[in-house]
Amino acid sequence: MARRVRETQAEEWQAWAKRYDIDDGIRTFESGLTWKVIFGALFIGLIMMPGSIYLQLISGEFSGGAAAPWVAVILFTELARRSFTTAKRQELYILLGLAGAAVAAGGRYTGYIWNAYLIQTPQAENFEIADKIPRWVVPPKDSIAIATRSLLHSDWSLPITVMLINLVLSQLRGIGGPYLMFRLTADLERLPFPMAPVSAQGATALAETTGKEETWRWRVFSLGSMAGLFWGGIYIGVPSLTGVMMSKPIQILPIPVIDFTQSIEGFAPTGIFALSTNFAMILSGFVMPFPVIITQFMGAVFTQFILNPQILYRAEILNLWKPGLDMRSTGLYNSLNFWFSFGIGKSFAFAVIGLAVATPMFVKFREARQKEVGERGSLQTPPGRGDFPIWLAIGMWVVGMAGYIYLIHWMIPNFPLIFLLGLGFIYTPIDSYINARAFGILSRRLFQVPYVRESFIIVSRYEEIDIWFAPFPIEDYGAGTQHWRVLELTGTRFTSDIAARLITLPILLVSGILVWHFIWKLAPIPSAQYPYVQYFWPINATNQCLWVTALRDGRGQMIQAIRGTYVSAGLGSSLGLYGLMWLIFPGKSMYFYGLLGGIGEDPGRLIPLLIGALVGRFYMIKKFGLKRWFMFNPVLAAGFTCGTGLVGMATVAIALLSKAVIVTQF
């Protein structure tokens, strides 16, 4: 009897990813950088940046940041069609990137608003850190800049100068590091990057609409857009427009959750159940692997209805909880009692498993390299792709990292420099290379050492609080490697992408600070006008204060919350669960990742994902067939995001204009 060959984890995940690989890629390269693309991205991006920031403050993760680039591309393609011209997918992919960068540019200043809020909070006063936050982070709490909610005041000059210096250095690191990893994994080893084709589907679909014939991609994209218009009107439009006329906006669905935690405490004390009202996550449920979602939900239900109330609470491990607490407070106390330590152990288990499963994958690709002589093992580049010498990429990264470490050392001169050098020049390259190979094989991250930054701070015994506000030279270029692969698949010349980003960067920096200054002037942040930040920022402030004071006199609550017994329990139980499932369900690692990922989670947050998974599995696949449904998935999701962005940007524009009107008495 023939011995059954056990499917490796790489083969399992690649088999799932191949369902989306409906394009073969191309090997002719063109520049996607044209003046019409740059002007289009700046015009549309700068218009949508205020709306994106506003939506982020209202609904958090359901922001317009992902939607706006698709809106930009839709408008661009419609202009092309009415001008009787065509748009290349190289142009559209560059436009997607530039519009996304334009919208995201405002995010560079989000931290300033957060720090201005933090320094004034009762938490900062109670933990005695308000007067100790460094001036390169935020002006003093009695500053006129904070009192008048102004980002254009001279008190912000030092924090903004530090940000600009780091921005220049990050451009060197952000180009050199990912490009080097791409050359090693995509060119030298020819790893497949199986999910990269998915990222190219939206641009491909829209590029086809400017031709003579429309394909299925445009029809599916349009269907998703209409669904997004309907959803955006309910979730974003109504609160935004009613907020114009009322002191408190009307929310058809409470944002961001409906908290049932107090309702279940009678039979599940210490349990958490807060239903996420962001039903746009149903689209993510369509795309994510079905076994992962189902087992993740099962793990979350087991945690909140059995493990927490019936085992940990009865054993008096979760002893900080009291009746009447909401989801935020219950989660915080449960974390301090148990789940923070257990989560550290669980994260270490993921890292160990990731390294263990990487070995057979590397052997597999080494064998494949021997069969494909002339392709694998070569650093020769395709003509016209826009490559530059590897030594230049290394030089850019070294200069960027060295300057970054020097800047951090200037911020925290008393922190041991050897730690920063080790993190920047040893840990970051190793971590990035491992994860670049993981993205090349599985399009997902496999290796992550938990709490690296916090561990180095604890080991150093550095007790000053400025360390908690300083950046650390811990970066992972693995995910960025896939961007270069998508450029290759869309036939976009590398140099055109780099040039486009550098050309638009100065404009975006200026516009970002102006937009945030304007929005901050409209109303305090947080306030009733911004439901998401009003709900979550207070508990986030408490969490940050706990970390900042973790080493104070050796009695910080976060340090006391780290219990070796619970860390070992998290590590041991996770590894044991993986081994058990490996024996019982060979080739089914998705069940393990889902189940362990759900342990400690809130099942209410996962319900939209579960709905999407069930509808996709038991209705969509039966209606369209497996192959066609997995072809439709990414294009449908892109269309939904675009439709939501259209209605969101329209309603937010009305809200911003109305709030900017100054009412005077006659």
KEMIRO-631490 format. One record per residue (C-alpha): x, y, z; residue in three letters. Coordinates in steps of 0.001 Angstrom, whole numbers, plus 500000, padded with zeros to 6 digits. Layout:
BEGIN
XYZALA...
% end
This chain:
BEGIN
500000500000500000MET501424503358498924ALA502274505709501725ARG500213508873501767ARG502270511993501114VAL501430514648503671ARG500606518030502133GLU502877520775503391THR501551524040504768GLN502992525874501765ALA501149523595499327GLU497910524024501247GLU498003527817501210TRP499240528002497615GLN496376525768496459ALA493961528272497984TRP495791531249496503ALA495848529767492981LYS492082530177492827ARG492697533893492365TYR495564533589489896ASP493544534238486731ILE496215536258484891ASP499539535011483625ASP501319538338484045GLY503235540164481317ILE506852540857480609ARG506734544080478601THR507166547218480682PHE505918550753480180GLU506016553896482255SER502834554647484127GLY503975558161485004LEU502308560890482969THR501413564448483878TRP497719563701483597LYS498136560898486129VAL500001563154488562ILE497511566011488276PHE494603563598488487GLY495955561929491612ALA496729565225493336LEU493406566819492434PHE491272563858493457ILE493437562821496385GLY493558566274497920LEU489802566641497561ILE489240563285499223MET491819563651501983MET489509565699504249PRO486718563194503747GLY489000560265504474SER490219561805507722ILE486678562722508709TYR485418559195508057LEU488282557757510069GLN487298559866513055LEU483659558842512672ILE483975555116512044SER487605554118512525GLY488525551129510399GLU485671551897507997PHE487490554942506652SER487664556353503162GLY491372555677502851GLY490857552480500868ALA487879553820498940ALA489296557074497638ALA491894555599495246PRO489173553615493492TRP487034556725493185VAL490013558464491615ALA490489555690489084VAL486769555606488227ILE486762559328487463LEU489993559024485507PHE488663556219483319THR485390558070482689GLU487342561127481539LEU489416558901479275ALA486330557341477703ARG484678560696477050ARG487892562019475550SER487922559059473129PHE491211557817474488THR492319554790476477THR493981554401479855ALA496779551895480253LYS496710549700483293ARG500214550967484085GLN498755554466484380GLU495851553241486461LEU498066551329488876TYR500296554380489366ILE497150556475489816LEU495876554041492433LEU499119554341494355GLY499302558135494113LEU495678558678495063ALA496131556351498013GLY499262558233499059ALA497419561541498736ALA494609560342500981VAL496988558712503462ALA499231561789503649ALA497015563205506363GLY497848560198508505GLY501307561616509156ARG499713564192511442TYR497215561939513221THR499710561297516006GLY499939564999516769TYR496196565224517425ILE496366562072519545TRP499281563348521625ASN497581566724522088ALA494587564811523453TYR496673562447525592LEU498605565183527366ILE495314566729528567GLN493608563529529716THR492878562656533360PRO494828559441532737GLN498004561402531971ALA497497563424535147GLU496755560410537330ASN499793558521536053PHE501914561690536450GLU503240561758532900ILE501547564868531477ALA504492567130532305ASP507106564542531271LYS506129563960527624ILE509041565245525485PRO508687568477523494ARG509679566701520288TRP506417564772520686VAL503885567469521563VAL503882571041522955PRO503204571528526695PRO499603570963527783LYS499222574702528540ASP500416575664525060SER498318578103523047ILE498621575683520114ALA496652573047522044ILE494213575487523623ALA493288576973520234THR493508573606518420ARG496016574882515876SER498666572876514016LEU500063576035512414LEU501421577431515681HIS505184577709516196SER504992575342519188ASP504631572477516691TRP507858573348514863SER510059570827516707LEU507729567787516325PRO507146568577512648ILE510874569074511982THR511632565682513511VAL508927564132511325MET510327565717508150LEU513868564494508847ILE512595560995509471ASN510480561179506322LEU513534561771504150VAL515360558887505797LEU512307556620505516SER512178557186501757GLN515716555805501477LEU514866552798503640ARG511448552262502090GLY512862552048498564ILE516156550277499178GLY514993547657501699GLY511921546193499933PRO513626546351496513TYR516598544358497800LEU514283541723499280MET512341541588496008PHE515494540928494010ARG516521538111496343LEU513121536411496505THR511445537146493155ALA514499537248490863ASP517045534986492536LEU514655532348493893GLU511673532967491574ARG509135532637494364LEU505571532881493016PRO503929535580495221PHE500576533825494672PRO498304536639495873MET499973539412493883ALA497628538908490894PRO494667539774493122VAL496074543244493734SER496247543857489994ALA492632542899489238GLN490999546260489961GLY493304548243487680ALA492946545600484974THR489148545704485169ALA488990549473484851LEU491579549648482107ALA489385547382480018GLU486448549802480289THR488298552427478221THR488539549997475327GLY485870549118472810LYS484407546212474738GLU483539545797478381GLU484239542477480103THR482788540675483106TRP485157542621485337ARG483331545903484772TRP479897544358485332ARG480993542800488636VAL482739546007489650PHE479549548012488958SER477434545595490987LEU479784545948493942GLY479724549742493567SER475925549875493814MET475999547751496961ALA478651550074498372GLY476522553144497605LEU473611551676499564PHE475741550642502533TRP477677553893502630GLY474440555883502734GLY473264553993505826ILE476510553740507758TYR478245556985506840ILE475774559254505032GLY473063559498507685VAL475412560242510647PRO477413562755508610SER474414564707507322LEU472439564681510595THR475565565828512399GLY475290569028510374VAL471885569870511873MET472082568319515335MET474507568374518229SER474518564568518239LYS474344562691514916PRO471687560056514246ILE473150556596513814GLN470946553950512216ILE473581551461513327LEU475624552386516415PRO479243553063515490ILE481455551081515905PRO479734548305517939VAL476558547319519775ILE477811546301523204ASP475991543307524751PHE478671542661527386THR476511543783530302GLN473576541740528966SER475493538451529091ILE477204538935532445GLU474397537044534229GLY475402533738532633PHE478852534637531311ALA480649536925533783PRO483909538325532349THR482646537398528870GLY482688539973526064ILE480196540261523232PHE480111543484521188ALA478555543126517746LEU480537544972515080SER478244547136512963THR480761547414510151ASN478994544942507891PHE481299545890505052ALA483516543187506558MET481155540700504901ILE483193541325501749LEU486320540218503604SER484435537083504596GLY483906536349500899PHE487658536416500252VAL489227534928503374MET489621531132503615PRO486411529577504927PHE488122527214507436PRO489980530126509029VAL486819532159509635ILE484742529268510978ILE487357528035513430THR488234531572514464GLN484613532210515392PHE484468528905517292MET487578529853519248GLY486121533260520133ALA482801531764521298VAL484647529204523427PHE486719531976525010THR483942534392525955GLN481217531911526930PHE483172529000528435ILE486848529706529120LEU486524533183530627ASN483368532796532776PRO483381529100533635GLN487099528383534062ILE489251531492534509LEU486670533462536491TYR485772530550538765ARG489482529925539368ALA489736533597540442GLU492268534349537721ILE490090537107536233LEU489704538807539600ASN489654542466538531LEU486290542204536781TRP483190543674538402LYS479535543549537297PRO478354546427535129GLY481549546920533116LEU481304547476529379ASP483320545815526629MET486270548223526916ARG486771547936530671SER486133544182530731THR488693543671527982GLY491275545798529783LEU490888543991533126TYR490874540555531502ASN494044541483529654SER495822542602532821LEU494752539451534664ASN495513536828532035PHE495202537483528319TRP498161539832527947PHE500569537168529232SER498820534357527378PHE498943536409524161GLY502716536777524469ILE503081533016524660GLY500672532523521765LYS502652534967519608SER505883533135520378PHE504175529907519296ALA503263531485515947PHE506888532521515498ALA508229529048516352VAL505739527347514044ILE506510529800511273GLY510216528985511418LEU509522525248511639ALA507270525115508585VAL509638527342506618ALA512329524648506427THR510467522167504165PRO509288525041501984MET512847526200501425PHE513907522648500537VAL511031522390498075LYS512040525527496237PHE515696524516496246ARG514703521351494399GLU512594523343491975ALA515540525637491307ARG517598522675490140GLN514885521710487649LYS514617525184486166GLU518193525937485197VAL518567529340483619GLY515679530918485516GLU516065530311489206ARG519307531336490796GLY519882534246488415SER519857537949489249LEU519508538948485595GLN516610541397485178THR514063541656482347PRO514824544481479901PRO512947547705480468GLY511713546885483974ARG513431549929485461GLY515838548196487839ASP518809549821489530PHE522014548262490929PRO521742546188494081ILE524682548041495615TRP522692551264495267LEU519702549723497075ALA521978548518499879ILE523611551942500123GLY520252553718500296MET519080551428503065TRP522308551705505099VAL522318555507504914VAL518611555679505765GLY518935553290508710MET522101554923510083ALA520487558354509964GLY517336556971511577TYR519295555455514467ILE521204558712514955TYR517901560619515093LEU516500558207517697ILE519715558485519718HIS519306562267519712TRP515777561848521073MET516773559407523835ILE520509559959524420PRO520596557909527640ASN519220554747526037PHE521973552212525158PRO523006552798521533LEU524035549163521097ILE520382548103521362PHE519366550456518562LEU522213549278516321LEU521330545640516926GLY517666546184516107LEU518374548240513009GLY521242546327511388PHE520674542756512629ILE517074542123513637TYR515386544161510883THR517220542497507921PRO516684538970509297ILE513023539568510088ASP512458541218506699SER514101538428504710TYR512154535682506472ILE508867537483505901ASN509748538430502325ALA510134534708501578ARG506868534014503405ALA505072536554501219PHE506733535066498155GLY505433531604499010ILE502223532193500953LEU501503535923500529SER501248536199504286ARG503508536768507257ARG504840533717509077LEU507417535060511490PHE506869537670514161GLN508591537898517507VAL506067539496519873PRO506773542647521881TYR510317543101520593VAL510339546824521355ARG508865546390524812GLU511271543542525603SER514332545630524752PHE513063548481526893ILE512424546151529831ILE515838544482529497VAL517567547865529357SER515853548905532630ARG515493552378531134TYR512930554126533366GLU512499557510531673GLU509192557795529840ILE510593559434526692ASP511531555963525406ILE507841555089525001TRP507284558000522614PHE510393557500520509ALA510352555385517337PRO512446552216517179PHE514466550884514213PRO512246547800513910ILE510940547507510360GLU509617544675508218ASP510058545015504460TYR508446541657503689GLY504992543010502879ALA506481545797500749GLY508180543182498591THR504840542221497092GLN504317545769495772HIS507276545336493419TRP505836542053492218ARG502489543723491419VAL504361546418489489LEU505976543632487503GLU502659541889486835LEU501014545079485609THR504005545854483372GLY504773549087485213THR508341550366485062ARG509838550551488540PHE511440553956488077THR508097555531487135SER506590554407490439ASP509511555816492445ILE509465559113490549ALA505714559520491014ALA505981559106494781ARG508860561572495107LEU507225564213492897ILE503984564297494855THR505428563979498367LEU506154567700499101PRO502667568770498007ILE501045566107500144LEU503005567112503245LEU501777570709503059VAL498191569775502246SER498067567186505049GLY498832569666507802ILE496391572216506372LEU493572569670506262VAL494155568458509832TRP494380572055511056HIS491005572778509458PHE489274569660510828ILE490690570180514327TRP489317573727514273LYS485806572501513474LEU485299570568516722ALA487347569068519569PRO488757565594518927ILE487318563436520429PRO483758564746520745SER480213563641519950ALA480800564596516328GLN483329561757516027TYR481740558594517510PRO484615556197516895TYR487362558218518585VAL485003559250521380GLN484359555579522112TYR487902554205521874PHE490371557000522603TRP489779557122526385PRO490540553419526837ILE493494553730524442ASN494828556537526621ALA494625554282529668THR496501551513527854ASN499266553855526750GLN499674555283530238CYS500003551760531609LEU502840551035529178TRP504565554377529710VAL504737553754533459THR505539550048533130ALA509059550341534569LEU508371553015537150ARG509946551829540416ASP509431548249539242GLY505730548416540081ARG504177549278536728GLY500910547464536109GLN501952546196532666MET505123544629534081ILE503144543050536904GLN500655541780534300ALA503392539704532631ILE503291536369534428ARG505678533662533320GLY503189530912534136THR500575532324531766TYR503176533047529068VAL504277529417529275SER500640528334529160ALA500100530312525974GLY503240528924524344LEU502742525318525474GLY499021525077524718SER499477526652521284SER502296524299520296LEU500379521347521731GLY497253522305519789LEU499274522595516591TYR500844519183517116GLY497492517570517897LEU495796519046514836MET498806518155512668TRP498319514511513645LEU494519514430513415ILE493994516759510437PHE497107516535508230PRO497296519285505634GLY494675521380507457LYS496778524072509098SER494080526646508326MET491968525135511100TYR494796525655513564PHE495483529266512577TYR491788530080512744GLY491143528352516066LEU494170529763517837LEU493606533189516292GLY490073533195517725GLY491163532297521262ILE490817535470523314GLY488820537323520633GLU485322538813520771ASP482869536726518679PRO480724539797518023GLY483534541369516023ARG483714538286513807LEU480016537949512966ILE480182540036509742PRO483099537887508574LEU481120534759509445LEU478104535966507455ILE480279536588504410GLY481924533186504693ALA478598531336504981LEU476936533229502131VAL479948532712499909GLY480307529033500710ARG476672527904500620PHE475102530287498113TYR477599532085495871MET479713529059495036ILE476610527006494232LYS475225529789492046LYS478389530746490126PHE480676527785490604GLY483940527706492530LEU486180529017489745LYS483947531919488706ARG483177532973492284TRP486853533234493157PHE487374535256489978MET484557537629490979PHE485645538062494608ASN488465540636494388PRO486738542719491708VAL483461542757493676LEU485303543888496804ALA487047546672494883ALA483718547866493503GLY482071547850496926PHE484901549924498349THR484575552374495476CYS480800552766495910GLY481187553353499618THR483850555957498911GLY481599557834496498LEU478717558281498922VAL481049558800501860GLY483049561561500188MET479875563304498983ALA478209563403502399THR481392564319504214VAL481997567197501790ALA478554568594502666ILE479263568188506378ALA482652569900506187LEU481352572813504138LEU478422573386506476SER480643573353509558LYS483030575793507931ALA480277578407507551VAL480552581205510103ILE477175582380511412VAL477007586064512303THR474274588103513956GLN472695591021512110PHE
% end
